[in-house]
Amino acid sequence: MKNIIVASLFITSLLFVGCDDDPNLITNVETCSVQGTIVLENTALDTINAKIQIISSDYESMIWETEVDSTGYFSIENLSPGYYSINYIINSRHFINQSATFELFKDDNLFFEELFFPIINNDCGIEGYITFEGQTQVTDIKIYYEENEEFIIDRTIQSDENGFYETKNLFPGKHKFVFNAENYAEVIRYPTLLPGEISLLDTVYLEEVVLIQHSSISIDGNLDDWDEPLYTNDHTSSWGITNDFADLYLAFDDDSLYIALSGGFSDTENTINLYLDTTADSVGINDFSIIQGGDIGNHLRKTVTCPDFFGADFAFSGWALQYNVCVVSLEDPATVDTAIITSNIIAQTDVIEIAIPLNEIFVDGIIPMHRELSLVAIIGGGDDVSVADDSIPQQENALEFDSVFTAKFAE
């Protein structure tokens, strides 16, 4: 398979300043053409496999696409006068794509001088360390390269028994690294490699995944006898006993995801925000400070940030346990006040129980295979910038999460 690094090197050429009253700038006739030749530094590595795109600057849309012949020559006719961009796209990671801008006047036949593409080498590398919540183990690392805004698998490597990994002979450009270890949450990183450099990736922390059990759920304000907490808090709140919580529970049945918190909460002072990443695709909200809105939006807006692999899709807001107690969709950060999801919620000082319908979380209410659920909880805190040091998972710095609590639906 041929490899591509897609990059943009903008070359401005043949740019003229035209006037609306210039008689040569007539846009309703197709009397112009462009032609040219591209030259690769070493055609032995790749046959000349390239395409040319002409994009109208007025409409920002591609109006013509063609391929070069075996010698690198191309020609495009029947163009109207106007401003254009031209993209040279080489089907090989050995070369960086290039672009240029130009202007055509009536009857122009523009010839581009030979455009030279210097070869780039796979002289990049990367190394780093993995740390584990539990016992260190050998980890699979899948490496993808970016091609036309998609990621294509390049190779799979493994860390050693101490969590160290390295690999060389990578091409420059953006990559995706996927870290997988049995019984641990997947972690994704997106490093950009520079020519000729060995990059050091920040240490990756792998968190153990716990199973969410399929069980019979009763939302009645009392924890069921079968419940075993998936997370136990051993931290005393610096905000006082009204912000203490004991355990977090997760379960699911055929209809709902069940979340419960136990503790000695206050119904006038306590604040609880739960942010859920249910899609495991890093697409949701990572920086909660961008959440907008009135009462609910302002309450959910926090200055905390999470790892790149976390992106919140939903949030539970329990403001003083009696004000704006609801689950909201975070798909549109500006409309959280109106994106309230109909959920079964009981909130009191001993326990908070939430049942979110699965059809609000997953398509047709069907949990995808191997679906993981990631969660951040902020217990305590006041306005949109105040955050207590009580969180799930517990962090030394309450404003920056190094990890998130991750669980997987039992299979």
C-alpha positions in Angstrom: 0.0 0.0 0.0 1.3 3.4 -0.9 1.6 5.8 2.0 0.7 9.5 2.1 1.4 12.4 4.3 -1.0 15.1 3.6 0.3 18.5 4.4 -0.1 21.9 3.0 2.8 24.0 1.6 1.2 27.2 0.3 3.1 28.8 -2.5 1.8 32.0 -3.7 2.6 32.6 -7.4 1.4 34.8 -10.2 -0.9 36.9 -8.0 -2.1 40.0 -9.7 -4.3 42.8 -8.4 -7.3 43.2 -10.6 -10.0 45.9 -10.7 -13.8 45.4 -11.3 -13.6 47.7 -14.3 -10.7 45.9 -15.9 -12.0 44.8 -19.4 -9.8 41.7 -19.3 -11.5 40.4 -16.2 -14.7 39.0 -17.8 -16.1 36.2 -15.8 -18.9 34.9 -18.1 -16.6 33.4 -20.7 -14.6 30.2 -20.6 -11.5 31.2 -22.6 -8.7 30.3 -20.3 -6.5 27.3 -19.6 -3.7 26.2 -17.3 -1.0 23.6 -17.9 2.2 22.5 -16.2 4.5 19.6 -15.2 5.5 18.2 -11.9 8.9 16.6 -11.2 9.6 14.1 -8.5 13.1 14.0 -7.0 13.3 10.2 -7.4 10.8 8.6 -9.6 12.3 5.2 -8.9 10.6 5.3 -5.6 7.2 6.1 -7.0 5.7 6.3 -10.4 4.2 9.7 -10.9 0.7 9.2 -9.5 -0.8 12.6 -8.8 -3.9 14.6 -9.3 -4.5 18.3 -9.8 -7.4 20.2 -8.3 -8.6 23.6 -9.4 -10.6 25.5 -6.7 -12.5 28.7 -7.4 -11.6 31.3 -4.8 -15.0 33.0 -5.4 -17.1 30.0 -4.5 -14.5 28.0 -2.5 -15.4 24.9 -4.4 -13.5 22.5 -6.6 -14.5 23.0 -10.2 -12.0 20.7 -11.9 -9.9 17.7 -11.1 -7.5 15.8 -13.4 -4.6 13.4 -13.2 -1.1 14.0 -14.6 0.2 11.7 -17.3 3.2 9.4 -17.0 5.6 12.3 -17.5 4.0 14.5 -14.9 2.2 16.8 -17.4 -1.3 18.1 -17.0 -3.6 20.5 -18.9 -7.0 22.0 -18.0 -9.0 24.1 -20.4 -12.3 25.9 -20.5 -11.8 28.0 -17.4 -13.4 31.4 -16.8 -11.3 34.4 -15.8 -11.0 34.7 -12.0 -9.1 33.8 -8.9 -8.1 30.2 -8.3 -6.2 27.8 -6.1 -4.4 24.7 -7.5 -3.6 21.7 -5.4 -0.9 19.2 -6.3 -1.7 15.9 -4.6 1.0 13.2 -4.8 -0.1 9.7 -3.9 3.0 8.9 -1.8 4.2 9.7 1.7 7.6 10.3 0.1 6.4 13.7 -1.0 4.6 16.7 0.6 1.6 18.0 -1.3 1.8 21.6 -2.5 -0.6 24.4 -3.4 -0.5 27.7 -5.2 -2.9 30.6 -6.0 -3.3 32.4 -9.3 -5.5 34.7 -11.3 -6.7 34.3 -14.9 -7.7 37.0 -17.3 -9.6 36.6 -20.6 -7.8 34.4 -23.1 -5.1 33.5 -20.6 -3.1 30.3 -21.2 -1.1 30.0 -18.0 1.9 27.7 -18.0 3.3 26.6 -14.6 7.1 26.1 -14.7 8.2 22.6 -13.6 7.2 22.2 -10.0 9.8 20.2 -8.1 8.9 17.8 -5.3 11.9 17.0 -3.0 11.8 13.6 -1.5 11.2 13.3 2.3 12.5 10.3 4.2 11.1 8.1 6.9 13.7 9.4 9.4 11.3 10.0 12.3 10.9 8.0 15.5 9.0 8.1 18.8 9.5 6.7 22.2 7.8 6.9 25.6 6.6 5.1 28.7 3.4 3.6 29.9 2.3 3.5 33.5 -0.5 1.4 34.9 -3.0 1.7 37.6 -2.3 -1.9 38.5 0.6 -4.3 37.5 2.7 -3.3 34.4 2.2 -5.6 31.4 3.2 -5.7 27.8 1.0 -3.3 25.8 0.0 -3.3 22.1 0.5 0.1 20.4 -1.2 0.5 17.0 0.3 3.3 14.9 -1.7 5.1 12.2 -0.7 7.7 9.7 -3.0 10.4 8.4 -4.0 10.2 4.8 -6.6 12.7 3.3 -7.9 13.4 6.8 -8.3 9.7 7.6 -6.0 7.5 9.6 -4.5 4.4 8.0 -2.8 1.6 10.0 1.0 1.6 9.7 2.2 -0.9 12.2 1.7 -2.5 15.6 4.5 -2.5 18.2 4.7 -3.5 21.8 6.1 -2.0 25.0 8.5 -4.0 27.1 7.8 -5.3 30.6 8.8 -2.0 32.1 6.4 0.0 30.0 9.0 1.4 27.6 8.4 1.5 23.8 10.1 2.9 20.8 9.9 2.7 17.0 11.7 4.3 14.1 11.4 4.7 10.3 8.2 6.7 10.6 7.4 9.5 8.1 6.9 13.1 9.2 3.3 14.3 9.9 0.3 13.6 12.1 -0.1 10.1 13.6 -2.5 8.3 15.8 -1.2 6.0 18.6 -3.7 3.6 20.2 -2.6 2.0 23.5 -4.4 -1.3 24.3 -3.8 -3.6 27.3 -6.1 -6.3 28.6 -8.5 -5.0 31.2 -7.4 -1.4 30.8 -9.1 1.5 29.1 -7.9 2.4 25.6 -5.8 5.5 25.4 -5.3 7.5 22.1 -2.7 10.1 21.4 -2.2 12.2 18.2 1.5 13.2 17.9 2.9 15.2 15.0 6.4 14.0 14.0 9.0 16.4 12.6 11.6 15.4 9.9 14.7 13.8 11.3 13.6 13.9 15.0 13.0 11.2 17.6 10.0 12.5 19.6 9.3 11.8 23.3 5.6 11.2 23.9 4.2 12.2 27.3 3.9 9.3 29.7 0.6 7.4 29.0 -1.4 6.3 32.0 -3.6 3.2 31.6 -6.5 2.9 33.9 -8.1 -0.4 34.9 -11.6 -1.1 33.4 -14.3 -2.4 35.7 -17.4 -4.2 34.5 -20.9 -2.7 34.6 -23.2 -5.5 35.5 -26.6 -6.2 33.9 -29.0 -6.2 36.8 -32.6 -5.5 37.8 -32.8 -1.8 38.7 -35.2 0.0 41.1 -35.0 3.7 41.4 -36.6 4.3 44.8 -34.0 6.3 46.7 -32.5 3.2 48.4 -29.5 1.3 47.2 -30.4 -2.3 46.3 -28.9 -5.2 48.3 -27.0 -6.6 45.4 -25.1 -3.3 44.7 -21.3 -3.4 44.9 -19.6 -0.1 44.4 -17.5 0.3 41.3 -15.7 3.2 43.0 -15.1 3.8 46.7 -14.1 7.2 47.9 -11.5 7.4 50.7 -11.1 11.1 50.6 -12.6 13.6 53.1 -13.9 16.7 51.5 -12.0 19.9 52.3 -15.4 21.6 51.8 -16.8 19.9 54.8 -19.0 16.9 55.6 -21.9 18.2 53.5 -19.8 17.4 50.4 -18.6 13.9 51.5 -19.6 11.0 49.3 -19.0 7.3 49.9 -19.5 5.2 46.8 -20.3 5.2 43.1 -22.5 2.5 41.7 -23.1 1.6 38.0 -25.4 -0.9 36.5 -27.7 -1.3 33.5 -30.8 -3.2 32.5 -32.6 -3.6 29.2 -33.8 0.0 29.2 -31.5 2.2 31.3 -28.1 3.0 32.6 -28.2 3.2 36.4 -25.9 5.6 38.3 -26.0 6.0 42.1 -23.9 8.0 44.6 -24.1 7.4 48.3 -23.1 9.9 51.0 -24.1 12.4 53.6 -25.0 15.2 51.3 -26.6 18.5 52.1 -29.8 19.5 50.3 -28.9 23.2 50.4 -25.1 23.4 50.0 -23.9 20.4 48.0 -23.1 20.5 44.3 -22.6 17.4 42.2 -21.8 17.3 38.5 -21.3 14.1 36.6 -19.9 14.3 33.0 -20.2 11.1 30.9 -18.3 10.1 27.8 -20.6 7.4 26.3 -19.2 7.2 22.8 -15.5 6.6 23.6 -14.5 8.6 20.5 -13.0 11.8 22.0 -15.6 13.9 20.1 -17.5 15.3 23.0 -16.7 18.2 25.3 -13.3 18.0 27.0 -13.0 21.6 28.3 -16.1 22.2 30.4 -15.6 25.9 30.4 -17.1 26.1 26.9 -20.5 25.0 28.2 -23.0 27.9 27.9 -26.5 28.6 29.0 -28.4 30.0 31.9 -28.9 28.2 35.2 -27.9 24.7 34.1 -25.2 25.8 31.7 -23.6 28.2 34.2 -23.6 25.5 36.8 -22.0 22.9 34.6 -19.3 25.3 33.3 -16.1 24.5 35.1 -12.4 25.3 34.4 -11.4 21.7 34.7 -10.0 19.9 31.7 -9.6 16.2 30.9 -7.3 14.0 28.9 -7.5 14.1 25.1 -9.2 10.7 25.0 -12.2 11.9 27.1 -15.1 13.9 25.6 -18.3 14.4 27.6 -21.6 13.7 25.8 -23.9 14.0 28.7 -23.9 15.7 32.1 -25.9 15.2 35.3 -26.4 18.4 37.3 -27.4 18.2 40.9 -27.2 21.8 42.1 -27.7 21.7 45.9 -29.7 18.5 45.3 -32.9 20.4 44.9 -32.3 23.0 42.2 -31.9 22.0 38.5 -31.5 18.3 39.2 -31.4 16.9 35.6 -29.5 15.1 32.9 -28.6 17.1 29.8 -27.1 16.5 26.4 -23.9 18.3 25.7 -24.1 17.9 21.9 -24.6 21.7 21.6 -22.8 23.5 24.5 -24.9 26.6 23.9 -28.3 25.0 24.5 -27.8 22.7 27.5 -30.6 24.5 29.3 -33.1 23.2 26.8 -31.4 19.8 26.1 -32.8 18.1 29.2 -33.2 14.3 28.9 -36.2 12.7 30.5 -34.6 10.5 33.2 -35.7 8.8 36.4 -34.0 10.7 39.2 -34.3 10.6 43.0 -31.9 13.0 44.9 -31.8 13.1 48.7 -29.1 13.5 51.3 -28.3 9.7 51.7 -28.3 8.7 48.1 -28.7 10.0 44.5 -30.1 7.6 42.0 -30.3 8.2 38.2 -31.7 6.0 35.4 -30.9 7.4 32.0 -32.8 5.7 29.1 -30.4 3.7 26.9 -32.1 5.1 23.8 -31.0 8.6 24.8 -27.4 7.3 25.0 -27.0 4.8 22.1 -28.7 4.4 18.8 -32.0 2.5 19.2 -30.9 1.9 22.8 -28.5 -0.9 21.8 -25.2 -0.9 23.6 -22.4 -1.4 21.0 -20.1 -4.4 21.7 -17.1 -3.6 23.9 -18.6 -0.2 24.6 -16.8 1.6 27.4 -18.2 4.4 29.5 -15.9 7.1 31.0 -17.0 9.4 33.7 -15.7 12.5 35.6 -17.5 13.6 38.7 -17.0 16.9 40.5 -18.4 16.8 44.0 -18.7 20.2 45.6 -17.8 23.5 44.1 -19.9 26.6 43.6 -19.9 29.0 40.7 -18.5 28.4 37.2 -14.9 28.7 38.2 -14.9 27.1 41.7 -14.1 23.4 41.9 -13.8 21.3 45.1 -10.9 18.9 45.4 -13.5 16.0 45.6 -13.7 14.2 42.3 -14.0 10.9 40.6 -11.3 9.8 40.1 -9.5 11.5 42.9 -6.9 14.0 41.6 -4.0 15.8 43.3 -5.0 18.8 41.1 -8.7 19.2 40.9 -8.5 21.4 37.9 -6.7 18.9 35.6 -7.7 15.3 35.3 -4.9 13.0 34.4 -7.3 10.1 34.0 -11.0 9.4 34.2 -13.0 6.6 35.8 -13.7 4.0 33.1 -16.0 1.0 33.1 -17.2 -1.4 30.4 -20.6 -3.0 30.0 -20.5 -6.6 30.9 -20.6 -8.9 27.8 
